[in-house]
Amino acid sequence: MSNDTRIGGYKKPLAVVLAIAFILLVWQLVALTLPDFLMPGILPVLERLSESIRSGEFYSGLAGSLARLGTGYGIALICGIAFGLLAASLNFFREVLRNVIVILQSLPSIAWVPLFLIVWGFGNKPMIVVVALAAFFPAALSVMNATESVHKVHISAARVMGASRWGLVRRVYLPAVMPELITGAQLAFGNAWRALISVEMLVDFGKGLGRSLSFSGDTGDMTGVMANILVIAILAALIDQLILERIKHRLLRYQYV
């Protein structure tokens, strides 16, 4: 890929700053046109957020959400990559799995909550499974689609050299699908994060950012609602930019030289 399409130096952080400034400007303009109880301005929300950060309840909710996210997202990546690579060497299995994904990914992951609550009851397990389901589909599908673009000559050469099925997966398919795998992992994170907040708002169990957002909405506390939304947005952006993007640059550093 040509480096001409990438921005570097001061332009990338400048783009981030301008995007944030635009969002805040729109927010403040909307706040000026509506009553405070419907849309508070930026300063009252920041004051509420500052108060929340100084409380232990904020960090317990944050820890609960991150624990569920890490567990569900981790399970989804492991299973998605494993199933996608397995499908690379089993053509019939690939078609079966692809059709399963096409059918099931059309259902919102939150739709499974009633079933999981009946099976496992209230607790962390149904929420973690919902997060894992939301992230599994894009992870598996990206790997499966990438394996189809692997050159047949590379596969034939590896077989001629005596590569086993596992060796073929490890030495041919895995390096070839790495760019799509990283992209799929980022898409999977977005799905997992949205599913986490949704299921926490729906399942009244434990502490988490979604439950805090739901409680603020139920009590008509719009300042609390906007403070929680701000935390959710900032945290998602930080995880994506400071963790996933750095992993992407490290694994695909040959594309950024």
C-alpha positions in Angstrom: 0.0 0.0 0.0 1.3 3.4 -0.9 2.4 5.7 1.9 1.0 8.6 0.0 -2.5 7.9 1.4 -1.4 8.1 5.0 -1.0 11.2 7.1 1.8 11.6 9.5 3.7 14.1 11.6 1.5 16.8 13.2 -1.5 16.2 10.9 -2.8 13.1 12.5 -3.1 14.5 16.1 -4.4 17.7 14.5 -7.2 15.8 12.8 -8.1 14.2 16.2 -8.2 17.6 17.9 -10.3 19.1 15.1 -12.8 16.2 15.3 -13.1 16.6 19.0 -13.6 20.4 18.7 -16.3 19.9 16.1 -18.2 17.5 18.3 -17.9 19.8 21.3 -19.0 22.8 19.2 -22.2 21.0 18.0 -22.9 19.8 21.5 -22.6 23.3 23.0 -24.8 24.8 20.1 -27.5 22.2 20.8 -27.3 22.9 24.5 -27.8 26.6 23.9 -31.1 25.9 22.1 -32.6 23.5 24.6 -33.3 23.8 28.4 -30.6 22.7 30.8 -32.8 19.7 32.0 -32.9 18.4 28.4 -29.3 19.1 27.3 -26.8 20.5 29.7 -23.8 22.4 28.4 -20.2 21.2 28.4 -19.1 22.9 31.7 -21.7 21.4 34.0 -21.0 17.9 32.5 -17.3 18.3 33.0 -17.9 19.4 36.6 -20.0 16.3 37.2 -17.4 14.1 35.6 -14.7 15.6 37.8 -16.8 14.8 40.9 -17.4 11.3 39.7 -13.7 10.6 39.0 -12.9 11.5 42.6 -15.3 8.8 43.9 -14.6 5.2 44.3 -17.9 4.1 42.7 -16.7 5.5 39.4 -13.6 3.2 39.4 -15.5 0.1 40.5 -18.0 0.6 37.6 -15.1 1.2 35.2 -13.3 -1.9 36.5 -16.5 -4.0 36.1 -17.0 -2.9 32.5 -13.4 -3.4 31.5 -13.3 -6.9 33.0 -16.4 -8.0 31.1 -15.0 -6.4 27.9 -11.6 -8.0 28.2 -13.0 -11.4 28.9 -15.7 -11.4 26.2 -13.5 -9.7 23.6 -10.5 -12.0 24.3 -12.7 -15.1 23.9 -14.2 -13.8 20.7 -10.7 -13.1 19.1 -9.3 -16.5 20.1 -12.4 -18.4 18.8 -12.8 -16.1 15.7 -9.1 -16.5 14.6 -9.1 -20.2 15.3 -12.3 -20.9 13.4 -11.2 -18.7 10.5 -7.9 -20.4 10.2 -9.5 -23.8 10.5 -11.9 -23.0 7.7 -8.9 -22.1 5.5 -7.9 -25.8 5.3 -11.4 -27.3 5.3 -13.4 -25.9 2.3 -16.7 -27.4 3.3 -16.4 -26.3 6.9 -15.7 -22.8 5.6 -18.9 -22.6 3.7 -20.9 -24.0 6.6 -19.3 -21.5 9.0 -19.8 -18.6 6.6 -23.5 -19.4 6.3 -23.8 -19.7 10.1 -22.2 -16.3 10.5 -24.3 -14.7 7.8 -27.5 -15.9 9.5 -26.6 -15.2 13.1 -24.8 -11.8 12.6 -28.1 -10.3 11.3 -29.5 -10.7 14.8 -28.5 -7.9 17.3 -26.4 -9.6 20.0 -28.6 -7.9 22.6 -31.5 -10.1 21.3 -29.9 -13.1 23.0 -30.1 -11.6 26.5 -33.5 -13.1 27.5 -32.3 -16.6 26.5 -29.0 -16.2 28.3 -30.7 -14.8 31.4 -33.0 -17.9 31.5 -30.1 -20.3 31.1 -27.5 -18.6 33.4 -29.5 -16.2 35.4 -28.4 -12.7 36.4 -24.7 -12.3 36.6 -21.6 -11.6 34.6 -21.8 -14.7 32.4 -24.7 -13.7 30.1 -23.2 -10.2 29.6 -19.7 -11.7 28.7 -21.3 -14.1 26.2 -23.2 -11.3 24.6 -20.0 -9.3 24.2 -18.2 -12.4 22.8 -20.9 -13.0 20.3 -20.9 -9.5 19.1 -17.1 -9.6 18.5 -16.8 -13.1 17.2 -18.6 -12.6 13.8 -16.4 -9.8 12.4 -13.2 -11.5 13.7 -14.0 -14.9 12.1 -15.4 -13.5 8.9 -12.4 -11.2 8.3 -10.0 -14.1 8.7 -12.0 -16.4 6.5 -12.3 -13.8 3.7 -8.5 -13.2 4.0 -7.6 -16.9 3.6 -9.4 -17.0 0.2 -6.9 -14.4 -1.1 -3.8 -16.6 -0.2 -2.0 -17.5 -3.4 -2.4 -21.1 -4.4 1.2 -21.3 -5.4 2.3 -20.6 -1.9 0.1 -23.3 -0.5 1.4 -25.8 -3.1 5.0 -24.9 -2.4 4.5 -25.4 1.3 2.9 -28.8 0.7 5.7 -29.9 -1.6 8.2 -28.9 1.2 6.3 -31.3 3.5 4.3 -28.8 5.6 1.6 -30.4 7.8 -1.9 -29.0 8.0 -0.9 -27.1 11.2 2.3 -25.9 9.5 0.3 -24.7 6.5 -1.9 -22.7 8.8 1.0 -21.3 10.9 3.5 -20.5 8.1 1.3 -19.6 5.2 -2.2 -18.6 6.2 -1.5 -16.7 9.4 1.1 -14.3 8.0 -1.1 -13.8 4.9 -4.2 -12.8 6.8 -2.5 -10.6 9.4 -3.6 -7.2 7.9 -7.2 -8.3 7.6 -7.1 -9.9 11.0 -6.0 -6.7 12.6 -8.7 -4.8 10.8 -11.3 -7.4 11.9 -10.1 -7.1 15.5 -10.7 -3.4 15.4 -14.2 -3.9 14.0 -14.8 -6.6 16.6 -13.8 -4.2 19.4 -16.4 -1.6 18.2 -19.1 -4.3 18.2 -18.0 -5.6 21.6 -18.0 -2.2 23.2 -21.4 -1.3 21.9 -22.8 -4.7 23.0 -21.2 -4.3 26.5 -22.8 -0.9 27.1 -26.2 -2.1 25.8 -26.3 -5.3 27.9 -25.2 -3.5 31.0 -28.0 -1.0 30.5 -30.5 -3.9 30.1 -29.2 -6.3 32.8 -29.6 -4.8 36.2 -26.6 -6.6 37.7 -23.2 -5.4 39.1 -21.5 -2.2 38.4 -20.6 -0.8 35.0 -20.6 2.2 32.7 -23.8 1.0 31.0 -25.7 0.6 34.3 -24.6 4.0 35.5 -25.8 5.5 32.2 -29.2 3.7 32.6 -29.6 4.8 36.2 -29.0 8.5 35.2 -31.6 8.2 32.5 -34.2 6.5 34.7 -33.8 9.3 37.3 -33.9 12.1 34.7 -30.4 13.2 35.4 -29.3 14.5 32.0 -26.0 15.9 33.3 -25.2 12.4 34.5 -26.3 10.9 31.2 -24.0 13.2 29.2 -21.1 12.6 31.7 -21.5 8.8 31.2 -21.7 9.2 27.4 -18.6 11.3 27.5 -16.7 8.7 29.5 -17.9 5.9 27.2 -16.8 7.7 24.1 -13.4 8.8 25.5 -12.6 5.4 26.8 -13.4 3.7 23.5 -11.3 6.1 21.6 -8.4 5.7 24.0 -8.5 1.9 23.8 -8.6 2.0 20.0 -5.9 4.6 19.5 -3.5 3.8 22.4 -3.8 0.0 22.4 -5.2 -1.4 19.2 -3.5 1.1 16.9 -0.2 0.5 18.6 -0.6 -3.3 18.2 -1.5 -2.7 14.5 1.6 -0.6 13.9 3.8 -3.2 15.7 2.5 -6.2 13.8 2.3 -4.4 10.5 5.3 -2.1 10.9 6.5 -3.0 7.3 3.5 -1.0 6.0 4.5 2.1 7.9 8.1 2.5 7.0 
